[in-house]
Amino acid sequence: MEISGMTQVLGLFGDPVLYSLSPAMHNAACSYLQLPYVYIPFRVEKNDLPAAVAAIRALNIKGVNITVPHKEAVIPFLDQLDESARRCGAVNTIINNDGVLTGYNTDGVGFIDSLREADFNPAGKKAVILGAGGAARAVGSALVDSGVKEILIINRTVAKAERLARLLDQHVRFQQLILGSTLELADIDIIINTLSIPFKEQGEWLLNFTSAQRTLFYDLRYGQMPSDFLTFAKTINAPALDGLGMLLHQGARAFSLFTGKEAPLAVMRSALAL
Ligand code: ATR
């Protein structure tokens, strides 16, 4: 990629960013479409976030993705929020329009895009979400917006599950995560794991499932090692997806916001080695 006076900067703010796949994905797309952008990972520590956001304006950075731990903390420093970010209280993409910074969230819609790509239409379906943090909020609000019929939120801290249930919809149910308990999945179409802990600890599953063969198991995490959650799905021949599809599609949506162009999905997918 040639750097010239025309080159505009895109980037990622997070901590850590060392192993992020976003730079490879976005730079491959920019090169393929011969767009004058370069996408740089910036490790931004918590205390430096206000200065980093000010630098977007000062350096005329065109847009950035925001990742852990800044997705919520960045909101007070922006000029406005798109509905996608307001709804789930988190930002994963900032667009700089002549110094006006707008926060978007493409995680939820990226999640739905990845489901549709796997021929799963959430409308009218029953879902279970494990966890009630930021990722659960993005996924839950996207499911509600896509016409899901029912959601059950299961979380260690009941107050957080209750808060998320209230935020999403009055019909969303919640219950406490009791380690080692059994969950009946007979009429559940999809179960999404957003927990930040391994699904198996010292040989014990966090939860046991019965009648799960037709349920789609979706783990928001991705990586070289299959997660225990997805390993379980495979042992019972249930359909399973990891978080790479969501990474791809949230990136594709962000790319369109950055550049105004349709994202070259195949190019971005091969940059992720999917
Ligand atoms: P994110 O924003 O990525 O979703 P998060 O907000 O830290 O991450 O949420 C992580 C999820 O993992 C939460 O649902 C959390 O449960 P609590 O709300 O009870 O904190 C869950 N989690 C983290 N550590 C856990 C543990 N040791 N046992 C059970 N659940 C845990």
Boltz pocket constraint, residues with backbone or C-beta under 6 A from the ligand:
constraints:
  - pocket:
      binder: B
      contacts: [[A, 130], [A, 131], [A, 132], [A, 133], [A, 134], [A, 135], [A, 136], [A, 155], [A, 156], [A, 157], [A, 160], [A, 177], [A, 194], [A, 195], [A, 196], [A, 197]]
      max_distance: 6.0
